[in-house]
């Protein structure tokens, strides 16, 4: 039986204001359907390495040489470190870091 990934942030998570957040837009809570769709489309995952962080954003370098900045309102800089291998699902905005999954907002660096 396969092990389910850990969800550090769910649809009901704390926003910067300290209020409960039910927002599932990119960069907010990770919805179970979003996670399931990402798992069902394995060809859209890109392997990457964390290469930097700034102002709550992290930069990842994909194996094709592009650099993408990622944001999550839970501050990803507290959850991942430079040099860590990750995977980015480009269609459903999911960042996989080991068993952890995050909903991310992506922007070209």
C-alpha positions as CSV (number, residue, x, y, z in Angstrom):
1,X,0.0,0.0,0.0
2,X,1.4,3.4,-0.9
3,X,1.9,6.1,1.7
4,X,0.0,9.3,1.3
5,X,1.9,12.6,1.2
6,X,1.9,14.9,4.2
7,X,-0.2,18.0,3.7
8,X,1.4,21.0,5.5
9,X,-1.4,23.3,4.4
10,X,-5.0,22.3,3.8
11,X,-8.0,24.3,2.5
12,X,-8.5,25.5,6.1
13,X,-5.2,27.2,6.9
14,X,-4.0,30.4,8.6
15,X,-3.5,33.4,6.3
16,X,-1.0,36.2,7.0
17,X,-3.8,38.1,8.9
18,X,-4.2,35.2,11.3
19,X,-7.8,34.5,10.1
20,X,-8.7,31.0,8.8
21,X,-8.3,30.7,5.1
22,X,-10.5,28.6,2.9
23,X,-8.9,30.0,-0.3
24,X,-7.6,27.4,-2.8
25,X,-6.3,29.8,-5.4
26,X,-2.6,29.3,-6.3
27,X,-0.4,29.9,-3.3
28,X,-3.1,29.2,-0.7
29,X,-4.7,26.0,0.6
30,X,-4.0,22.7,-1.2
31,X,-7.3,21.2,-2.2
32,X,-7.6,17.4,-2.2
33,X,-8.9,17.4,-5.8
34,X,-5.9,19.5,-6.9
35,X,-3.6,16.9,-5.3
36,X,-5.5,14.0,-6.9
37,X,-5.3,15.7,-10.4
38,X,-1.6,16.3,-10.0
39,X,-1.0,12.7,-9.1
40,X,-3.1,11.6,-12.1
41,X,-1.0,13.6,-14.6
42,X,2.6,12.5,-13.9
43,X,3.9,13.9,-17.2
44,X,3.4,17.5,-16.0
45,X,5.9,17.2,-13.0
46,X,9.2,18.9,-13.5
47,X,12.2,18.0,-11.3
48,X,13.9,21.1,-9.8
49,X,16.3,22.3,-7.1
50,X,15.7,25.1,-4.6
51,X,18.3,27.8,-5.6
52,X,17.3,30.7,-3.4
53,X,14.8,32.6,-1.3
54,X,13.7,36.2,-0.9
55,X,10.8,38.0,0.7
56,X,8.7,34.8,1.3
57,X,9.3,33.6,-2.3
58,X,11.6,30.7,-3.2
59,X,13.4,30.2,-6.6
60,X,13.6,26.8,-8.1
61,X,15.8,25.8,-11.1
62,X,14.2,23.2,-13.3
63,X,16.4,20.6,-15.1
64,X,15.7,22.4,-18.4
65,X,17.5,25.5,-17.0
66,X,14.6,27.8,-16.3
67,X,14.2,29.5,-13.0
68,X,10.7,29.8,-11.4
69,X,9.7,31.8,-8.3
70,X,7.2,30.2,-6.1
71,X,5.0,31.7,-3.3
72,X,2.7,30.2,-0.7
73,X,1.1,32.3,2.0
74,X,2.5,29.9,4.6
75,X,6.0,31.1,3.7
76,X,7.8,28.3,1.9
77,X,11.2,29.6,3.2
78,X,10.4,27.9,6.5
79,X,9.6,24.6,4.8
80,X,12.3,24.1,2.2
81,X,16.0,24.9,2.0
82,X,18.4,25.9,-0.8
83,X,19.8,22.8,-2.5
84,X,16.8,20.6,-1.7
85,X,15.5,18.6,-4.7
86,X,11.8,19.2,-5.4
87,X,9.2,18.6,-8.1
88,X,6.9,21.2,-9.6
89,X,3.6,20.3,-11.2
90,X,3.2,22.9,-13.9
91,X,-0.5,22.3,-14.6
92,X,-2.0,22.2,-11.1
93,X,0.5,24.4,-9.2
94,X,1.7,21.8,-6.7
95,X,5.2,21.8,-5.2
96,X,6.4,18.4,-3.9
97,X,9.3,18.5,-1.4
98,X,9.8,14.9,-0.2
99,X,6.4,13.7,1.2
100,X,5.1,17.3,1.6
101,X,2.9,19.0,-0.9
102,X,2.2,22.8,-1.3
103,X,-0.2,24.8,-3.5
104,X,2.1,27.5,-5.1
105,X,1.8,30.6,-7.1
106,X,4.4,30.5,-9.9
107,X,6.1,33.4,-11.6
108,X,9.0,33.5,-14.0
109,X,12.1,34.7,-12.0
